[in-house]
Amino acid sequence: MNKIGKSKYTVAQIGCGGRGRIHLDGWIKNSDRCELVAICDLEQTRMEEALKGQKAAPSRYTDADKMLKEMHPDILCFSTPPKIRMELVKLAVKHKVKGLVFEKPMALSLNAASKMTRMCNDNHIKAAVSFQHKYLTSFQKLKEILDKGEIGKVLRIEASCQAGLSLLGSHYIDYALWANGNSKAQWVVGHVHGRELLKDQQHPSPNYVMGRIGFENGVFAIIECGQLSAMYMGKRGLCIDNRLTVYGALGYAWCDTDGGWGLFAPRTGGELLLGKGESWIIQQSQLLQPLFVRDLIAWLDDDSKPHPCNINNSYAGYEIMEAICLSAMDRIRIDLPLKPQKSGQDIFNRMRMELPECHERFGI
Ligand SMILES: NC(=O)c1ccc[n+]([C@@H]2O[C@H](COP(=O)([O-])OP(=O)(O)OC[C@H]3O[C@@H](n4cnc5c(N)ncnc54)[C@H](O)[C@@H]3O)[C@@H](O)[C@H]2O)c1
């Protein structure tokens, strides 16, 4: 029996596209603790394709409100484009779900991110945003190294990815916070340039972004994403060439999206220790989401076990994302928390209008 007196949590999912299929697999692989009762997509064929080869036989809907009204699931997951977030969080509140999972970027404006976070907290919805790289074996290795204190007191964190701010930038800001034990950020300074990638209305990003963040616990983080960011894999991996590095008083360690990790610490005796986990493709498609779901179930079972991707951590990352851009545009240090934006002050629109054209070549 779980906390709500049932043997399993019931789950409904909206959106059965690329990511939606991975979410479905996550629920189905945890069928000892949850039951996928319904799915919804505007396109019938997407639902059929997503269920191909799966044992589950959920009810199919093309109207999310109708699905929630008829099935009243314990957990709602939506994996839809970023523009469709607020209306689905409102549906989650209306239909009193207990657990909610959705995709990054969590919003396209600070006010929306803040409102959705408040709605979940005020209505006791345990919500988690899909920053699932934390479950990569390389990330877990880094976590183990940090927890054991192998590199001593953490001093500085670096995160880099070549995809844009709203794409992988949102992930890697979140991972920098995670590696720093989710200490509160106090201030941010930033640089942005290039408006070409801001044309993407669903994943708007300046072509290049760099930010420095100061945390309450004295640690600094440097984040860079976009076309000039560090390359560790040459040209072969634009979307997977991402690295999170942590520098401590005694050494340093890093983890990559593609499974690699490294350690230089007293125990490695002056040598660099390198490791490599399972490939990205296998981990992303088969391993990460079931682990993410496991942590959601643990949280639903026990209030004292918040999900590592809980919405409050995600909001902290989103706020930093916008603060970096604001700092760059206003040429000042930004102290957190950010105040609500006045209407017409949307940072992505502002960058679209104010940033000069950029003639550098860019890949994503
Ligand atoms: N966490 C990650 O690593 C990761 C990776 C890729 C994409 N994403 C994010 O996942 C989200 C979805 O991306 P995707 O690649 O799966 O997109 P997609 O376009 O392949 O799928 C979206 C699906 O949502 C459906 N949909 C849209 N509006 C709907 C509505 N109102 N009701 C029901 N169904 C609706 C569409 O028909 C489509 O099938 C995006 O926010 C993207 O940024 C996250």
The ligand as a Gaussian input file, in Angstrom:
#p B3LYP/6-31G(d) Opt

LIG

0 1
 N       14.910000      16.415000     -20.874000
 C       15.498000      16.234000     -22.036000
 O       16.618000      15.721000     -22.126000
 C       14.813000      16.653000     -23.294000
 C       15.262000      16.205000     -24.545000
 C       14.548000      16.610000     -25.684000
 C       13.444000      17.424000     -25.559000
 N       13.042000      17.848000     -24.309000
 C       11.854000      18.705000     -24.120000
 O       10.685000      17.886000     -24.186000
 C        9.587000      18.652000     -24.656000
 C        8.896000      17.864000     -25.766000
 O        9.842000      17.618000     -26.788000
 P        9.604000      16.491000     -27.878000
 O       10.882000      16.397000     -28.615000
 O        9.038000      15.274000     -27.281000
 O        8.508000      17.214000     -28.792000
 P        7.574000      16.512000     -29.895000
 O        7.115000      17.624000     -30.770000
 O        8.247000      15.322000     -30.496000
 O        6.329000      15.978000     -29.037000
 C        5.378000      16.810000     -28.444000
 C        4.037000      16.084000     -28.506000
 O        3.096000      16.832000     -27.750000
 C        1.847000      16.760000     -28.444000
 N        1.014000      17.883000     -27.984000
 C        1.235000      19.194000     -28.153000
 N        0.252000      19.910000     -27.568000
 C       -0.600000      19.016000     -27.014000
 C       -1.805000      19.142000     -26.279000
 N       -2.349000      20.334000     -25.979000
 N       -2.440000      18.014000     -25.875000
 C       -1.911000      16.807000     -26.174000
 N       -0.774000      16.627000     -26.869000
 C       -0.113000      17.726000     -27.279000
 C        2.251000      16.840000     -29.905000
 O        1.224000      16.364000     -30.770000
 C        3.486000      15.970000     -29.935000
 O        3.198000      14.612000     -30.211000
 C       10.166000      19.994000     -25.083000
 O        9.935000      20.912000     -24.043000
 C       11.663000      19.750000     -25.203000
 O       12.456000      20.866000     -24.888000
 C       13.704000      17.457000     -23.204000

